[in-house]
Amino acid sequence: MTQSQSPIAIVGAGPAGLTLARLLEVAEIPYVVFERDVSATWANEHQSGGTLDLHPTTGQAALLEAGLFPRFQSLARFGVPLTIVDSQGKVHVSHSREGDTEEPEIDRKDLRDLLLSSVPASRILWDHKVQRIERVDNGSVTTHFENQPSRSGFRLVVGADGAWSKIRATVMPSEPQYSGIHFFSSYIKPDNPIYPLAASKAGKGNYLAFGKERQIFLYYLGDGSYHVSVGLRLSEKSIPEGSILASASALWNTVLQEYFAGWDYDLTDFVRSCDGKFRSWPLYTMAEDAIPSWNHVSGVTLVGDAVHLTVPTGDGVNNAMHDSVDLARHIISHGIDNLESATLAYEEAMRPRAVATIQKGHWMTHHMFLAAGPEEMLAAMGADGGDE
């Protein structure tokens, strides 16, 4: 067992964990980050792709406070166009968004690289898979790993380790529940024969097709490729694995063809023509009663998906980064010798946000992912106040 020289341990080097790390770095408060990925290079090669839109008062504000906003602006795409169609390709919404600077988009990979480059490499310990944490008699916390020696002496452990957090069980009994929605994702690269068709539909933006509880989404990425996501209602017991995900034809022929029968040929051809294997992404969410079951535990707290995991709503990364900003502010204002009061103040402010986040995710499940088509989805958003 190794005695830590840092009072704060951050578990997870995603946007939430790295935002907190950057803010502590700027404030000259010592910390260490434990990340399960074996290296930054491995993470870039294996992490999920896609694009993120950062909101002015949360994600963008976090980068501004971290001193990273100018660099973000150089990487972000502003005025990203949006097209929404039905299963036959009929256009229901077409927004050019030209001149829109409110919610620029950035590739998930680029955001992580931006945050990684802003903290010293020595602060991040890769290939550290946290198994559990343990509070000891002197009030400190020990982290136990699957593949590394334990480290002790932490005064605060922050769980920023996402959907399947190893830290969550310390403060709440709830586990994520399957939403019933499953996505598969891959890419269409510029040298793909179907690329010109994708470009004619999506341009340098997002092209979203909805119909009968099914979706086909195209997102333009910074390298010129398209991230393709296919969503449908699927039993948790029916989730495919292995060779079925190895190629577009295998996945289409064994799983998707039946569900997308009758859809416009061009739309389904985007799926059949994807480059490389597919990533399987079942969507999980925390229950609405998860947050009330939270028991404050001295020396432990959570940020991001570790506490308020939902289906995609457009808010996930923004909420996670906002959590980290709020926690960092409390740590800085209360001081390193008053981490207990800092985390209590953070949790008091965060819990109502977390409940609202989970509720919005449940709303999105029923009104977007399970909608019969874009008409039903758009009507619900207009009537019920959906804003994504």
Disulfide bonds with the S-S distance in Angstrom:
none
